[in-house]
Amino acid sequence: MSPSGLVSVRSLLAALAGAVVALSVVAFLAYRHLPSVRMQDLRFTVSSAPLAAAETAGRLQARLLAERMADQVQQAADRIRAQTDDELIAAAATRWKLGTLDAATAAGLQPAAQLALLDLWLLGRQMATFTESKAARAAFGAAGQSMAREAASALARDAEAMAARHLDAQAMAHSRRLIDEQLNAHPIKDASMARTSIALAWLSMAPQLGGLPPGPGSLSDIASQGLGLADLRLRQLARAIYWRGELSVIEQRKRLEMAATGVDEAIKLARAEGDGSLTPAAIAAGAQRLALSLGWPGLTQISAIAADLLKWLGLLALCAVGLGFGLGWWLGRRGRT
């Protein structure tokens, strides 16, 4: 990292630390000197009742299933890449594991266990249906499509079995109809796994499914869920950044191949001018092709990486601010007692 970059990082950390200290002091003074402000006066919407054991277990199982989906698609995508030298297939396989990582994590972290399990089930079905399509054959090749289809079908079966363990027979029948409707209405169309969640449709059918959204639970439930979410997101972020870098390298390599093709075409064009010499027109045409070929598609990947980093820096700042305020409040409370 350049010296200016180090200075920027140090400045950011110093500003963050200053904000934590300042908020701690403000909260401390507020609690010490404002007698009318008491913790019990704050109208939190958090229920004191903990979440049901089945809900907690379902959320944990959904999170584990999401991680297993990402892992198994990664393994399948890496096998597809290993059996081909085609850069386009390699790029599609990388997009597949990157898209699955994002989609499975978002589905597994839905705010209700039943919703998370059904969204993962829908994702498995959507992925399995996509891997049967002509678009998957074009993206992965014949051999790669077979590998992708095998992995996706197994994940769809696992997700359905997981949902069946948490739903009774009647809810399972309603869920299967809901999954079929959403699959027909919102198929996945490419290897990026861009998709529509089942959340809105689930909310409209939640009473029939016996899965009305639970309350947030106790403060310990909220803290546990928040820590679990942050842990999973941060671990997934590391993989996402690495894979986006991989994809950028693949795209740049393909772009350089296109550049070489552009130079060859410029030479052919010059020879076609008549005497085979490199005329100004031929040189200009070749340069134009070369300039277009040397575009920088990796900027898209770099922008996505930067967005991820900024998002998690913002989350870190928010946690630090909350920690600072909570610490100051607690110290103030101790000072008054």
Phi, psi and omega in degrees: 000142182289159178304321180295325178294319178296320179297319180296317179296316179297321179296319179297315180295321179295319178295319179296315178297319178298320179295319178298313180297315182298316180291326176299315180295316180300313181296320179300311181293323179298315182289325181287322192246001177242086186300333183284349181264111180230152183302321183289346177280343181281126187271079177288146176269008181283129178283147177279344181281131179289162177294151177296151182300322181295322179293315179298315180296320180296319178296320179295316179296322178296318180296318179294322178295320178299317178295321180294322177300312181298319181294315184289325175292323176301315180297317179295318180296321179293325176293322178297316179296324184289336185263009181216154173257002182284118182294329179293320177293319178299319179294319179296319179296321178293320177297324181297310182290328177291316179294321178294321178303312180294312185292317181292321179295315179298319180291317182292341181257020175299152189286355177229143185299314182297318179298316180297316182294320179290324179293323176292322176298313178299318178300317178299317179294317179300317181293318179297319179294319178298317183293347175272351190273167175294329178297324178290321177296320179293325183283316189254351188079169184297311181293318180295323178298320179299317178296316180295319181297319180297314180294315183293321179296319179296320179292322177297319178294318179299317182294320178294318179296322178296316179297321181296331179287341183250355182238147174281177187298318181294315179296326180293321179295316177298319182295320181296321177295319179296318179298316180298317179297315181292327178295318179290325183279330187225068178286156172277133189251346180208177187289351179286350179062026174297130189209170175252130180290160178274000192305309184295318179294322179296319180300322180289336182250002185305319179300321179291330182274355182067027184234044178306139184307126179287162173290173182290346181085193181282171178300324179293324176297315181297317179296318180296316179296319180296318179293320178297318178298313181297319180298313181294315182298318182292321178292321178292327181299319180300317179292319182298317180297317180296316182290325176295324175297318176302313182296321178297319179297316179300315181294323178293322178296318178295322180294323177293324175297321177295324178296317179298320177298322178298320178295316178300319180294324178296319179295317179297320179296318180298318180292329180286349181291341177145290185263003178084000180277160178278096180282162177303321180296319180293317179298317180297317180296317178295320179296322179296317178298318181297318180297318179293323181291329183269026173299171187242076179295339180297344178299328178298315179293318180297320178298320179295319177298315179298322179296318177299313181298316179296323180298316183282333171295322177295318177297318178298318179297318179297316178297319181295319178297314178298320178297316180298316181294317179297320179295315178297319179297316181295317178296320177297320179296318178295324180293332182275340182270000000 
